[in-house]
Amino acid sequence: MKKVLITGAAGFLGSHLSDRFLAEGFHVIGMDNLITGDKKNIEHLFPSEHFEFYYHDVSKFVHVPGDLDYILHFASPASPIDYLKMPIQTMKVGSLGTHNLLGLAKEKKARMIIASTSEVYGDPLVHPQTESYWGNVNPIGPRGVYDEAKRFQEALTMAYNTYHGVETRIVRIFNTYGPRMRVNDGRVLPAFFSQAIRGEGLTVFGDGSQTRSFCYVDDLVEGIYRLLMSDYDQPVNIGNPDEITIMEFAKEVLAMVGNPKAHIIHKDLPKDDPKIRRPDISLAKKVLGWTPKYNRHEGMLKTYDYFKKVVEVPANA
């Protein structure tokens, strides 16, 4: 039985990846320090003899006994609220954490994939964003701790690939959504759904003309799995190119939830907030045979079903 280490396993993406690799017949070691992850996301896996959980901060030395075939490094604060609140931890998990895990991959002769992000493109001047675009990032801005941690992570990963011969893969993840997102993590979809369910104002920053492209989590996991198992070692965008403005997205959420008290409010646009965001997935189609299967309405319905269960509504709402 192949063995895989998944860091950030109790988080949104890490928990779905744990599900997938168990379903594929792997022995899964989940690792998380739970600063943004939640054990509830993986407690259904604890009865499995092929799942084990390590409570550990990967920015400290990482040891896993025995053989190891694959490492998925998905540990990191991943929303603006998180990395503005925890800037140092965000930098450390992208730098020290990546270094520790690459060292483990070298020792175990394991193949490692890192979770990079569309944020490496910053506030892009090229649209849609291709893997060859070097980005437009403000390294000392409030978002820089996350953007630069991921850019360094990519550079270090390629250095281990070329210098030490470690088998590495790099996935650049665009906006992803689905069940198990944290209600208050600050990203637009959980914010909109929780605000609409509670009958509050949906917070649209600026005039809402900025765009995002939302990918359902099952599609993302499929793309990650294919990339890990492929022979391609350069960065690959995985995301859904169906682009929408934030204002139109807010209206879709309002229509889906149907709470008459919910409405749209506007706040100032945060510093360095990207104005446009859409992946060019030509490379993923070519080297992985991957395209997203879920349209936004299908994915949002599944996600809404989850948020209806976890969002607490005040008694007087």
DAKA-V118312 format. One record per residue. PSI is psi as a letter, one per 20 degrees, with the letter a starting at -180 (none if undefined). Layout:
PSI
PSI
This chain:
p
q
p
p
p
o
q
k
h
j
a
f
g
h
h
h
h
g
g
g
h
g
h
j
j
q
p
p
o
p
p
q
j
k
h
i
r
p
h
h
h
j
h
i
i
h
i
p
i
j
p
q
p
p
o
q
o
i
i
r
p
p
p
p
q
a
q
p
h
q
p
o
n
j
p
q
q
j
q
h
g
g
i
h
h
m
h
g
h
g
h
h
h
h
f
g
g
g
g
g
h
h
h
g
g
g
g
i
l
q
p
p
p
q
n
a
q
i
i
i
i
b
n
q
j
p
p
r
p
r
h
i
p
i
r
m
p
o
h
j
r
h
i
h
h
g
g
h
g
h
g
g
g
g
g
h
g
h
g
h
g
h
g
i
k
p
o
q
q
o
p
o
p
r
o
q
r
a
q
j
q
p
g
k
i
i
q
g
g
h
g
g
g
h
g
g
h
i
k
a
p
o
o
p
p
b
j
j
i
q
q
r
o
p
p
q
h
h
g
g
h
g
g
g
g
g
g
h
i
r
j
p
j
r
q
p
p
o
r
p
j
n
q
q
q
h
g
h
g
g
h
g
g
g
h
g
g
k
o
h
h
q
r
p
q
q
r
q
p
q
p
j
p
p
h
q
o
p
q
o
k
h
g
h
g
g
h
i
k
p
q
q
h
p
r
h
g
g
h
h
g
h
h
g
h
g
h
h
h
i
p
p
p
q
h
j
none
